[in-house]
Amino acid sequence: RSLHQEMGAAPSGADVVAQCRGGLTYFARSEGQLQAFAWPFSEIELLCFHTGKKLSTHEHLKDLRLQDMAGLESSLRVLQESLSQLNWEGFLAAWKTFSLGLEDAGYVAPETLMKLKTLREDPRLAWARGCGAMGADVIMIAAYKNQDLSQIKKDMAAQGLRWVASSSQISEGLRVQSLVSTEEVRSL
């Protein structure tokens, strides 16, 4: 953020923090909170699909006019609490509230909104939301595991969405391992 020199909003860095920390990462920069979770809900699988679109974050931020985000921040706290308490219903309700708040604020691309409307009508899916700048890059879907997930992937492909990963493949984040022993470093 301190190196940001472009017009408009500065990037939050949350994506970098999440990639380094791994898991489902709760990051509240203003409160100094960082917590990572494994996906805890055995009856639900998160599926991520690339839309084939890419909106550059720095371009998106140039024109972004930040609004009051108090409602969105409270939804994120409920998401974090629900993960901590293994409360699927609370998680889903807060996820919906957060997603719809982004949409109402105009932070989701029109093309993504059209896809989400269709996906949210599918009874095999608990919810869907766009991710990335303006929700344009990836659509994340919560699918019930008692459904045929391979068929869901085929159906998404028919809609132009390319499967990327699922909650069973969530990264553990950045791991640093020394390739040289302490003794070898001292001898240099």
N, C-alpha and C positions, 0 to 999 in steps of 0.2 A: 504494500500500500504506500510506503514512503517513497518508492521509486516511480509511482504513477504520475505521469505528466500529461495525460490526454485530457480532453474536455469530458465533462460528464462524471458519472459515478466511478469511484475507484473499485477495482476488483476486491472481493472479500478474502480471497486466498483459501476459502473453505474447501474447494476441490483439491488443492494441493495437500492440505492438512488431512483430508479424508483418504487420499491415496497413500500418504505416508503412514497414517495410523492403521488403516485397514478396517475390515468389518463394516458394520453399519455404524457410521461415525456421527455422534452428536457433538457439534462444535458451536459453542456460544462464545464468540470472541469477546464480546462486551463484558461477559461475566467471568471470563477466564476458565471456562469449562470445556473439557474434552473427554469423551467417553466412547468406547467402541463396544459393539455388541455382536455376537454371532446371531444368525437368524434363528429365533427361538420357536417359531410356530410350525409345528410338524404337519398341520393339515393344509398349509398354504405354501405355494412355491412362487417366489418372485421370478419373473421372466423379463429380461431386458432385450429389446429389439431396436436396431438402428433404423432410423427413418429414411436414410439416404440423403438427408439434408444436413447442412452444417452451417450454423450461424456463429460467426466469430464473436467470442465474448467481448473483446475490446471494441468491436464495432457496435455491438448491442448496448454497451455501457455508455457510449458517447451520447446517445439520445435519451438515456434512461433518467427519468425524474422520480427519485425515490419518494414514496408516499409514507404515511404513518404505517409502520409494520407491526404495531403492538399485537394485533389480532393474529398475525402469522407467527410471531414469536411465541405467543401463548400456546398455539397449536403444536409448535415444535417441542415445547416443554411437556405437553401431554403425551406426545409421541415417545419422548425419552422416558417418562414415567411408566407408560404402558409397556415398553420394552423391558424395563427393569422389573415390572410386576408380572411379566408374561401374560398380559391382558390383550388378547387379539381384538376384542370388540372395541376397547378404548383406543388401540392403535389404529384400527380401521377408521373409526369416527374422526380422530384427529388428522389422519392422513387425508381423508376426504375434505375436511374443513380447510386444511392447509392448501391443498390442490385447488379447490374452488376459490379460495382467497387470492391465489396467484392469478387465476383466470379472471376474476372480477376486477383485479387491479390492472389488467391489460398486459400481464407479463407472460402470456402464452401465445405463440404464433397461431394465426387463423387456421392454417392447414392442420396443425396439431389438434386444435379444438375440434375440427371436423372428424378426425380419426378417433379422438377420445369419446365423442358423442356416440359413435357407432360401437366402440368397444365396451362402453359402460352399459350398453343394452344387452350384452352377451351374458346369459345366466351362468356360464361356466367361470366367469371372472368376478372377483370380489371388487376390484377397482383397477383403474389405469390412470397414469399421469405422465405428462411429458417431462423430460429432464434435459439439462444443458441450457444454454442461453435461449430464453423464450420457449423452453420445452421443445425445441425443434430437433434436437439430435437423437434422442433416445426416448422410447416409450417403455415405461416400466409397468408391468401388469402383475397383479396378484391373482393367481389362478388356484382354484381348489384342486388339491392333489387327487381327489377321487375322480377327477375328469381325465380324459385322455390327453396328456400334455403334448404328446407327439402330434396329435391331430390339431391341437391349438396352435402349435408351431407352424404346421402346414397352412392353417387358415390365415395366420398372420403373414406368412410369405405370400399368399395369394393377394393380400392387401398391400403388398410392397414393403413389408417390414422384414428385416433380416435379423434372425435370432443371434444374439451375442453371448449371453450368459444367463445363469440362474442363481438363485440364492444358495444353492449347494456349491457354488464356485466362488463365493465371496473371498476376495483377497485378504490375507492376514496382514497386509501392509508392507512397509519397507523393513527389511531385515538387513542388518549390517554385520558382516562376518569378516574378521581379519584373516588375511591370507598369509600373514607373516607373524611369527611368534614375537613376544615381547623381547626375548633374548636376541633374536635376529635384528630387531630394530635397534637395540642398544649397541650391537656390534657395528652398525653402520656408522 
